[in-house]
Amino acid sequence: MRYVSTEEAGGSLREGKVGLVPTETVVGLVSGQAGLLRLFELKGRDPDKPIALLCSSAEEAFAQSREVPPLARFLASLFWPGPLTLVLDAQDGTVGVRVPAHPTVRAVLAGYGEPLYATSANPSRKPAPRALEGVDPAIRAAADFAVRGGPGSSEASAVVDLSGGRIRIVRPTAELTEERLSRLATEAVEGIGLAPPEGERAV
């Protein structure tokens, strides 16, 4: 395993390499656009399955979407930076975005200068590691580099789907449950004049 600084990581990612980077949830397997196909190969993931983007700020995250519901901005103000992924409408389908809080991955994002594709650093259907030491040996050997940093909580981020006018929690967490999301959606309607979405409200 080749350990690099956050600055070196940014350069490696621009070259199309794939690395292991700690986040506040689990260790991420990350790449830029140039390394995306390699990222899918290392993960053993179906290329048709969407992959989230880590962003340095809410503004950068929302720039990836063609439409940002007011509820998305409300949730971002409460949970970002932190373990929340929002699924939003994009120019071609949907996009999942998150603004992480862990200082190591934030420094890597700053060094790279653009959003990074990220997935948990485990083979598909295997447990996700909270620290670099717990990464599957095959992935450790295949990754081009790693950046040292403190371990995460081991709980993956909450995922909330706000695409297509829906409000649906795809992956609840201890901090963001279906019940809490429902309350927050009501608060958003009352507090910032969010019009109730048409169609399905699967909360």
Helices and strands as residue ranges (DSSP letters): H 6-14, E 19-21, E 28-31, G 33-35, H 36-43, E 52-54, H 58-62, H 70-79, E 84-90, E 93-98, H 103-112, E 116-120, G 132-134, H 137-142, E 145-146, E 158-161, G 163-165, E 168-171, H 178-192
